[in-house]
Amino acid sequence: MSVMLMISEMLTGTAAAQESSLPGVTVNGQQINARQDAANAATGKRVAEAEALIKAGRAAEAYNLLEPLEFERAGDKHFDYLLGQVSRIMGNCAA
């Protein structure tokens, strides 16, 4: 099957595209993207670890985990709260 035909089927929602289990396609009305799901899980673990570090008084280590995720997770209320909290603890924010 050509790439253009596959794209056309995905955009129009034909049965062939819906039955496919390839990453990044729609299956039974749900968007499936295995790579993105794995990346989100790994990022979530890093955020949870950073939260535990903050509670343990290890703000610098927490900041080192959160800072690389800033552009990816910006707008996520929990992430923004944690990054703001660790920045405040470390004195990296304007008051």
Secondary structure as GFF3:
##gff-version 3
##sequence-region A 1 95
A	DSSP	alpha_helix	3	12	.	.	.	ID=ss1
A	DSSP	alpha_helix	15	19	.	.	.	ID=ss2
A	DSSP	beta_strand	25	27	.	.	.	ID=ss3
A	DSSP	beta_strand	30	32	.	.	.	ID=ss4
A	DSSP	alpha_helix	34	55	.	.	.	ID=ss5
A	DSSP	alpha_helix	59	66	.	.	.	ID=ss6
A	DSSP	three_ten_helix	67	69	.	.	.	ID=ss7
A	DSSP	alpha_helix	70	73	.	.	.	ID=ss8
A	DSSP	alpha_helix	77	90	.	.	.	ID=ss9
###
